[in-house]
Every structure is written in structure tokens, then in C-alpha cells.
């Protein structure tokens, strides 16, 4: 991920279970690819220029807290979720092509959330119970902020050392990726293979 790429959205997805047969990255890769294809067209996944693709930096966070706020003495449970900084391309979505202009970032975020929810509905896990009722993942996508009140980059990368508030994380080592569940999509070797 280049350090000059600026995010324009912030994503949160609660994760109902940590005991899956496949890694979390598998599901997130599947959902993000399906969402990008739905919004920008299937051909978007074959583009070699990263500026024309959605770019994501994910961090997994697991909190230990009481399941019920009304019962503070109740047993503690593990609440897992993922956050992501998202850079949507300036290239028009399919809907925007039909309209003839780019939508505001708030509308783009709403459409991205809806596409990710729809993608999660087709996944038998980790949302198997939700899948039966057709609900899908509880995805939240909002415009990226980095101001005096809210800094999504600082919140996402609060456990990483040496990050820069205005850019994507620089000089991220494999150790940091493993320790904090940090990973980037699309994966670099896939992008290189498409552009070859």
C-alpha cells in the first residue's frame, strides 16, 4: 500500500464467531470483491492500476466485556470486530455512470455498506444463523474523518507504532501484521499478477 493513498471511508463489521474453518481474511476478501464488482462492475477486479480499485486496510479487534450492561457481574464474553480504512476510487460507480455524475461520499458509503451486506448474505459462514433469515453482516460504512474530534486513522492504528495520521501506515512489518491482525486488500501479489 502506497503511503500517498488517502482513505475516504471508515468501515466496521462485528464478527459473531472466532471459531471458523477458514481465516477471517478469506471472508473479507470474498465480501470486498463481491461488493466492488457489484458497484463498479466485474471488470473492476481485473484492473491493474491500484488507483482504479478499492483499497482496504483491515485491523481485527477483540474486546472482553460483560454480555449484558444490566448485569455487570455476569461472565465476561469476547466481542470481535474488524475496522478498515477504505479508499474508494474516483472512477465512477455503475450507478454514477447512469446518473452522469459522482455521488456525494455519504451516498457512496451507504451503497458500499449495502453491497457488503448483500455479499455476506451469500456466505454460509460466519453468518450462518443470520444467513437463514437473510439479514447478513451488520456493516457500518461512514465518511472518513481526521479532525480535532474524530481521527479514524488514529483509532484504527492505535496499537501500531510509527503510523502517520494523514497517510496509510508506512513500513508495516510482518510481525505487526500478525500481532494486530493487520492486512491489506487487494493483496499485492494478486494485483501484480493481473497487471503482468
C-alpha positions as CSV (number, residue, x, y, z in Angstrom):
1,X,0.0,0.0,0.0
2,X,1.5,3.3,-1.0
3,X,1.9,6.0,1.6
4,X,0.3,8.7,-0.6
5,X,-3.1,6.9,-0.8
6,X,-5.7,8.7,1.3
7,X,-8.8,6.9,2.7
8,X,-12.3,8.3,2.2
9,X,-14.3,5.9,4.3
10,X,-14.2,4.0,7.6
11,X,-15.7,0.5,7.9
12,X,-16.8,-1.6,10.9
13,X,-18.1,-5.2,10.9
14,X,-19.0,-7.0,14.1
15,X,-17.9,-10.7,13.9
16,X,-20.1,-13.2,15.7
17,X,-17.6,-16.0,16.0
18,X,-13.8,-16.5,16.0
19,X,-14.0,-20.3,15.5
20,X,-14.3,-20.7,11.7
21,X,-13.0,-23.3,9.4
22,X,-11.4,-20.6,7.2
23,X,-9.4,-17.5,8.2
24,X,-11.2,-14.2,8.6
25,X,-9.2,-12.8,5.7
26,X,-10.9,-15.3,3.4
27,X,-14.4,-14.0,4.1
28,X,-13.3,-10.3,4.0
29,X,-11.6,-10.9,0.6
30,X,-14.8,-12.6,-0.7
31,X,-17.1,-9.8,0.5
32,X,-15.0,-6.9,-0.7
33,X,-14.5,-8.4,-4.1
34,X,-18.3,-9.1,-4.5
35,X,-19.1,-5.6,-3.3
36,X,-16.6,-3.9,-5.6
37,X,-17.9,-6.0,-8.5
38,X,-21.5,-5.1,-7.7
39,X,-20.7,-1.3,-7.6
40,X,-18.0,-0.8,-10.2
41,X,-18.6,-3.9,-12.4
42,X,-16.9,-7.2,-12.7
43,X,-14.2,-5.8,-14.9
44,X,-13.0,-3.7,-12.0
45,X,-11.4,-6.7,-10.4
46,X,-9.2,-7.2,-13.4
47,X,-7.8,-3.6,-13.4
48,X,-4.0,-3.5,-12.9
49,X,-3.9,0.2,-11.8
50,X,-4.5,0.3,-8.0
51,X,-5.8,3.8,-8.3
52,X,-8.8,2.3,-10.1
53,X,-9.6,-0.2,-7.4
54,X,-11.0,-0.1,-3.9
55,X,-8.1,-0.4,-1.4
56,X,-8.7,-1.6,2.2
57,X,-6.5,-1.8,5.4
58,X,-8.1,-4.0,8.0
59,X,-7.4,-4.4,11.7
60,X,-9.1,-7.0,13.9
61,X,-10.0,-6.0,17.4
62,X,-11.3,-8.3,20.2
63,X,-12.7,-6.8,23.4
64,X,-13.5,-8.7,26.6
65,X,-16.7,-7.3,28.2
66,X,-19.9,-8.3,30.0
67,X,-22.5,-9.6,27.7
68,X,-25.2,-7.5,29.5
69,X,-24.8,-3.9,30.7
70,X,-27.6,-4.6,33.1
71,X,-25.7,-7.3,34.8
72,X,-22.1,-6.1,35.4
73,X,-21.3,-9.2,37.5
74,X,-22.2,-11.5,34.6
75,X,-19.5,-13.6,33.0
76,X,-17.3,-11.8,30.6
77,X,-17.5,-12.5,26.9
78,X,-15.3,-11.8,23.8
79,X,-16.6,-9.3,21.3
80,X,-14.7,-9.3,18.0
81,X,-15.0,-6.9,15.1
82,X,-12.9,-5.5,12.3
83,X,-12.3,-1.9,11.3
84,X,-11.0,-0.8,7.9
85,X,-9.8,2.4,6.2
86,X,-11.2,2.3,2.7
87,X,-10.0,4.3,-0.4
88,X,-12.8,4.1,-3.0
89,X,-11.6,5.1,-6.5
90,X,-12.6,8.3,-8.1
91,X,-13.7,6.2,-11.1
92,X,-17.5,6.3,-11.3
93,X,-19.7,3.5,-10.0
94,X,-22.2,1.9,-12.4
95,X,-25.0,3.9,-10.8
96,X,-23.0,7.1,-11.2
97,X,-22.4,6.4,-14.9
98,X,-26.2,6.2,-15.4
99,X,-26.7,9.4,-13.5
100,X,-23.8,11.2,-15.3
101,X,-22.1,12.5,-12.1
102,X,-20.4,11.3,-9.0
103,X,-22.5,10.8,-5.8
104,X,-21.6,12.5,-2.5
105,X,-19.3,10.5,-0.3
106,X,-22.2,9.8,2.1
107,X,-24.2,8.1,-0.6
108,X,-21.1,6.2,-1.8
109,X,-20.6,4.9,1.8
110,X,-24.3,3.8,2.0
111,X,-24.0,1.9,-1.3
112,X,-20.8,0.2,-0.2
113,X,-22.4,-0.9,3.1
114,X,-25.4,-2.3,1.3
115,X,-23.2,-4.2,-1.2
116,X,-21.1,-5.7,1.6
117,X,-24.2,-6.8,3.5
118,X,-25.6,-8.4,0.3
119,X,-22.2,-10.1,-0.2
120,X,-22.2,-11.5,3.3
121,X,-25.7,-13.0,2.8
122,X,-24.3,-15.4,0.3
123,X,-21.7,-16.7,2.7
124,X,-22.6,-19.9,4.7
125,X,-20.2,-18.8,7.5
126,X,-19.5,-16.9,9.7
127,X,-23.1,-15.6,9.5
128,X,-24.9,-18.9,9.1
129,X,-27.7,-18.1,11.5
130,X,-28.2,-14.6,10.1
131,X,-27.9,-16.1,6.6
132,X,-31.0,-18.2,7.2
133,X,-33.1,-15.0,7.9
134,X,-31.4,-13.1,5.1
135,X,-30.0,-10.4,7.3
136,X,-26.3,-10.6,6.6
137,X,-23.5,-8.8,8.4
138,X,-24.1,-5.6,10.4
139,X,-21.8,-3.4,8.2
140,X,-21.3,0.2,9.0
141,X,-19.5,2.5,6.5
142,X,-19.2,6.2,7.1
143,X,-17.1,9.0,5.6
144,X,-13.5,9.1,6.7
145,X,-12.7,11.8,9.3
146,X,-9.4,13.1,10.6
147,X,-10.0,16.2,12.6
148,X,-9.9,17.5,16.2
149,X,-13.0,15.5,17.2
150,X,-12.5,12.2,15.4
151,X,-9.5,10.6,13.8
152,X,-10.4,7.3,12.2
153,X,-6.7,6.6,11.3
154,X,-5.6,7.1,14.9
155,X,-8.4,4.9,16.1
156,X,-7.7,2.1,13.7
157,X,-3.9,2.1,14.2
158,X,-3.9,3.0,17.9
159,X,-1.9,-0.2,18.7
160,X,0.7,0.3,15.9
161,X,3.8,2.3,16.4
162,X,5.1,4.9,14.0
163,X,2.0,5.5,11.9
164,X,1.2,8.8,10.3
165,X,-2.1,10.4,10.9
166,X,-2.5,11.6,7.3
167,X,-1.5,8.6,5.3
168,X,-1.7,4.8,5.3
169,X,0.6,3.0,7.6
170,X,4.2,3.1,6.5
171,X,6.9,0.4,6.9
172,X,4.5,-2.2,8.3
173,X,6.4,-5.3,9.2
174,X,5.1,-8.9,9.1
175,X,5.4,-9.0,12.9
176,X,2.9,-6.1,13.2
177,X,0.6,-7.7,10.7
178,X,0.5,-11.0,12.7
179,X,0.3,-9.3,16.1
180,X,-2.6,-7.0,15.4
181,X,-4.5,-8.9,12.6
182,X,-3.5,-6.2,10.1
183,X,-3.8,-6.9,6.4
184,X,-4.4,-5.1,3.1
185,X,-6.8,-5.8,0.3
186,X,-6.5,-6.4,-2.6
187,X,-3.3,-8.4,-1.9
188,X,-0.3,-7.1,-3.7
189,X,0.7,-10.3,-5.5
190,X,-2.8,-10.6,-7.0
191,X,-2.6,-7.0,-8.3
192,X,0.8,-7.7,-9.7
193,X,-0.4,-10.9,-11.4
194,X,-3.3,-9.0,-13.0
195,X,-1.1,-6.2,-14.4
196,X,1.6,-8.6,-15.7
